[in-house]
Amino acid sequence: MADEREWLAARFDELRPRLRSVAYSVLGSMSEADDAVQECWVRLDRSDASRVEDLQAWLTTVVGRICLDMLRRRRSRREDYLGDWLPDPVVEMDGSDPEEAAMLADSVGLALLVVLETLSPPERLAFVLHDVFGVPFDEVGRVVDRTPQAARQLATRARRRVRSAPTPDADLARQRVVVDAFLTAARSGDMSALLTVLDPAVVFRFDTGVAVSRTLPVVGAQAVAERVLESAPRFASYATPAIVNGNAGVMVLRERRLMAVIGFTVVNERIVGIDLVANQEKLRHILRP
């Protein structure tokens, strides 16, 4: 019996990065994703695993159902959120935790996660499971308690909404060139150079976790450039390059304290989205001791 449980625990650990990726992509929260994965293990430990034919599929179904319940419970809380809501960033840097790096490989971009937040819980789950992780619709249907055909319709509706999310340039090196140009302009206070790298319809969102007195998000190159220049020249010098949810981004580190993580969405070598997360609750998993 002990040997069987040890085998089960080892197999669960092998699948943990995928389960965590699924949970994070559905929830957009690292702490909630970890809670979902832990609950998934509890349910596995209490089940008769000898009757499970495909453990990965079974665990994906279970973690999906847990995430669906969590999404439904938190919708009312999100309505009272102060300022912009942004997902917890996933950051890759030298010396990253291997599990974090594995999750980054499957992670959903910040811009897409923001759009997913506008979907109903079943639509969001159906889209993530099928379109991101390739789960067949018969399995998706079991998670959301729908027929495979109904699950397909959920994903189709979600896909229509998701089309509004920008698709970042595939070349990470080119993204980095654009982001570096942005930082150089921000450091020097060069409005003209900023406008050169910003898309005319750029959107600047920032999540501090506290109430703000201004309308958010900031939209349009001129408005975003003006907002950036209010504070960026003081802080841009503390920016350290990082990969944020698979795209070029930066960490703002001052005296070894992580002040913010900024993700950039670069399309056609212009910045169409800037997502700044300064909410310390959402940064706790980064630079862990």
N, C-alpha and C positions, 0 to 999 in steps of 0.2 A: 504493500500500500504506500509506504514511504517512497519507494523507488518510483512508483507511478506518479506521485505528486511532484517529485523532483523533476521528472521528465516533463510533466505538464508545465511547471514553472519555467523550465529552460525553454520550452517551445513558445510560451507566452512572451518571454523576454526577446526571443527572435522576432516575434511579430509586433512587439511594442512600438517600434518606430513608425510602422505603417498605421497602426491604430491611433497613435498620437497625431500623425499627419491628417488622418481622416477627421478626428475630433477637432483639431485646430482649424481645419478648412471649413468645417461646418459651423464652429462656434466663434472663431476669430479671437479666442481668449486662451492663453497658455495655461493659466491656472485652472480654468474650467475643463480644458482638454485633459490635463493631468488627472483631475477629479473623475472625468468620464472613463479614462483608461483604468484607474484604480477600481472603480465600481465594476468595470467589465471583468477584471480579475476576480473580484469577490463573487460575481455570479458564476464564473467558470469554476472556481474552487468549490462552490456549493452544488454544482451540477454533476450529472453522471457523464463525464467526458468520454467514457468508453463507447458511448452511443453516438458520438459526434463523428461523422464521416469526413467532413472537410472543416478542420479547425479554423483556418483563416476566414472562410466564408461565415462560419458560425460567429466568430468574434466580431467580424465586420458588421454583421446584422445586429448583434447585441450592443456594440458601441454606438451604432447608428440610432437605435431606439433610445438609448440613454441620452444622446445628444438632442434628439427630437423633443424629449421631455424637458430638457434643460432650456431649449430655445423657447418653448411655450411658456415656461415659468418666468422667464426673464423679460418678455416683451413689454410688460407693464412697467418694469423697473427702468428700461431703456428710455421710456418716454420722459422720465424725470432727470435724465443725464444732463450734466452741466457742460455747455459748449458742444463742440463737435465730438462725435464718438468715432474713434479709430480703433482698429484691431491691435492686439499686442504684436509688435514687430518681431520677426524672426531674423536674427543677425548672425552672419558668418564673419569670423575674423581669424587671425592666426591663433592656433591653439583652441579652436572651438571644440566643444564637447562633440564626440562622434555622433551621438544620437541627435544632437541639434543639427549637425551638418546633414545627416540623413534625412531629417525632416525638411530641411531647407530645400533639398533636391525635389521634394514633392509639394512644396509649399505654394499656396495661392498668393498672387500679388496683392499688395495693399489696395490698389484701385479696384480690383475685382471683388475683394472682400467687402469693400464699402458698398458696392452694388448688390452683393448677395444679401446685405443687411436689409434691403428693401423687399425681399421676397418673403412669402409665407414660409413657416418652418418646413412643411412637406415639400414645397418647391425647392427650397434651398438644399435640403437633404437629398432629394432625387437628383438634382443637378450635380452636386459634389460627388455623390457615389458613382453615378454613371459617367458623367462627362470628364471628371477629373481622375477617378480611380478605376474606371472601366468595369464597375459592378453590373452584371446583367440585370435587365428590368424585372425578371421574375424574382430575383433576390431583393431588389429595391422595393418591389411591391410588398414583400413580406415585412420589410422594415416599417413602411408607412401605412401598412394595413390597407393596401389597395391592390387591384388586379394589376398584372404587368402592363396592360394597355393604359390603365389610369396613371400608373407610375410614369409611363412614357409621356403622357400628356402633361404631367407635372413638370418633367424635365424640359419639354418643348416650350412651355410657357416661361419657364425660368430662362431658357436660352434666348428668347426674344428680348428679355430685359437685360441680360448679360451683354448683349451686343453693344450696349451703350458704354461698356467699360473699354477704355483704350487698350490696344495691344502694344506692349513696349517693343522697341527695336530689339532684335534678337542678339545683336553684337554687343556684349557686355563692355568690351573695350571702348567702343564708340559711345556707349552710354556714359562711361567714366569721363571721356573727353568733354562731353557736354556739361556734366556735373562739375567738373573741375573749373570749367570756364565760368559757370554760375558762381562758384565759391570765390574765384579770383575777383569777379566783379563785385560781389557782396563785400569782400574784405576792403576793397578800395573805394567803395561807395560810388561805383560807376553805373549810373542809371542807364546810359545808352548801351553799355555792354550787357546789362541784365536784360533789357528789352530784346536784344539780339538772340538770346538763348531761350527766351520764354515764348511759348505759343500764345497767340492773341487771346485764346479762350482758356488759358491756364487756370487751374483751380488750386488754391492753397487752403488746406485743412490743417487744423492743429488741435490736439487733444491734450489739455493740461490737467483735466480732472477737476477744475475749479470754474466758477462762474466767470463769464467774460461780458464786458459791456458793449462789445461791438458785434455787428452782424457777421455770422460765419456761415459758410466759408467765404473767403475772399476770391473773387472771380475777375479775370481779365488781366492782361500783362501789365498795364499801367498801375492798376490798384495793387497787384501782387508785388511789383517792384517797389512801390512806395512803402508797402508794409514791411517788406524784407529789409529795406534800408533804414527803417526805424531802429532795428536792433542788431541786424546781422553783422555790421562792421565790428561790433564789440565781441561777438561770439564766434564768427566764422573762423577765426584763427585757432579755435579749439576743436575744429572739425577733423575727424580721423576717418579715412575711407573705410567703408565696409560694404558688404553685400546685404541688402535688406529685402527679405522676401524674394530673393532671386534676382534683384535688380540693383543697379548702382545706388548707393546711399552713403550716409555718413553717421557716425556717432559723435556727439558733442561731449567731450571729456574735459573737465576742468579740475585740476588738483586731484586726479584719480577718481573724481565723482562723475558718474554718467548723468548728464543734465538732460539729454534728449537724443532721440534717434530720428533721422529724417530719411524718408524714402522718396525717390524721384521716379516719375514715370516719363520716359523719354520716347517720343514718337517722331519719326522723320527728323531726328537730330534736334528736336525742340522739346523743351520741358512742358508737358501738358498737365502734370500733377505734382504737387509737393505735399507730402503728408508728414507732419511733425508730431511726434509723440513725446510729450514731456511729463505725462502722468506717471509718477514714480511707481504706482502700483503695477503698471504695465511694463515696467523696465526691470523689475526685481529679478527676473530669470536670466538677465544678461549680466555678464561679468560676475557670476557667482563665485564666492571664495572657494 
